[in-house]
Amino acid sequence: MERLKVAVLISGRGSNLQSLIDACATPDFPAEIVLVLSNKADAYGLTRAEQAGIPTRAISHKGFPDRDSFDAAVHDAIIAAGANFVCLAGFMRLLTPGFVGKWHDRMLNIHPSLLPAFKGLHSHERAIEAGCRFTGCTVHFVRAEMDDGPIVVQAAVPIHQDDTPDDLSARVLEAEHRCYPLALRLVAEGRVTIEGMRVLVDGIASPADPTINPLG
Ligand code: GRF
């Protein structure tokens, strides 16, 4: 099978990007990263990409009059790199419905909560404040609404009595680094179908297989 050609969009440190870089470096992984694009020129993720020999682009949103023109420039860069799939990995810009529509069912995002709970920022702080016993992470297809779309992979993570948001963030991040490569692999292997908001993996809506629904 031909490998999926992926553009990864970031804004910051890029630890999820690193998990995808590492996964793509394994010989049988069904995807390759052809571009890492950041809206911030100083994002550490760009350094990670350069170290891995992956082409990078920095396109500042500040240089554009509106969201549509910024998104159009991002889209053009992705196409120019030859990518046919997009992974958002800590990309801190809201994308326009026009851009999202162009990548419908061809764009994943990772969010540090068990969606649909705690969309948006500060999800760890809010999960602790709400008294949740568990939170986690979600990899989902992107739809026009923020942190919304069919769920490919989730992992649950316990919240401990004295957790600070930073403690919880570190624990969830470990799960994120397992979930994103897994979700990308499932999609790239063609094992995923989308029915409304539900994702079937190998034709099954809630696979019991822990390698597909990793608890952690
Ligand atoms: C992660 O927690 C991810 O879930 C969220 O933004 C954070 C990015 O972290 N969307 P990193 O840049 O991948 O380290």
Boltz pocket constraint, residues with backbone or C-beta under 6 A from the ligand:
constraints:
  - pocket:
      binder: B
      contacts: [[A, 12], [A, 13], [A, 14], [A, 15], [A, 16], [A, 17], [A, 89], [A, 90], [A, 91], [A, 110], [A, 111], [A, 112], [A, 176]]
      max_distance: 6.0
